[in-house]
Amino acid sequence: SDSAGDGEVYSVGIDVTYPPFEYQEGGDYKGIDIDLIHAIAEDQGFEIELEAMDFGGIIPAMQAGQLDIAIAGMSITDERKEIVDFSEPYFEAGITLVVNENNDTITRVEDLEGQTVAVKNGTSGAKWAEDNKGDYGFDTIQVSDSTSMFQEVTNGTADALIEDYPVIAYAIATDDLNLKIVGDRLNGDFYGIAVLKGENGELLQKINDGLANLRENGEYDEIINTYIEQ
Ligand code: GLN
């Protein structure tokens, strides 16, 4: 047979509520992650099939054997490293607090006492909220996608939300959301591409080799610059 992986079709879990990394336009999936994984696949000679799902379903689907790869603006965390192996980091993100643009009472996390914070299931933002709600005295509302999370604050059901900085900065710049970012980033995590832990060393190597080649030949920068003004 061919050298392992060659011509192989890998299923890739994505979260299309996540521009500029992943979104749907007409019948097409677009964004930084989409272009990156296509470019890596092309560079390394494998095929991919994109599977859009709620972010919180991606790691479970991987564990159930339904996905080979996940690229979903997914932060590299120690907790996830118990279940998946990550590629080299490909983007610096970090989470931030967001409120309605008319809200002058919440200017930092210390102002969250008695407030309601919307978070997205399965995200590092939801984990941060779980870990810190006791200390700061806020409650959480869980939703399954970023669009719904933004609506919770736009319509006043929640007082604040936690989202990745580049995603909310892009959303505020491109849509009429009535939201604003407050305070400093709550962490400085990086995005990685995930494969199921311990079983996919060869595939992970291809992903890392592809990523390194794209960084070297300028394609990585080209992809980023297509979606984000530097
Ligand atoms: N970066 C965050 C995480 O990994 C959010 C990802 C997302 O919502 N697609 O949890």
Residues whose N, C-alpha, C, O or C-beta is under 5 A from the ligand:
A	BS01	LIG	D15 Y18 F55 A72 G73 M74 S75 G122 T123 S124 G125 D164
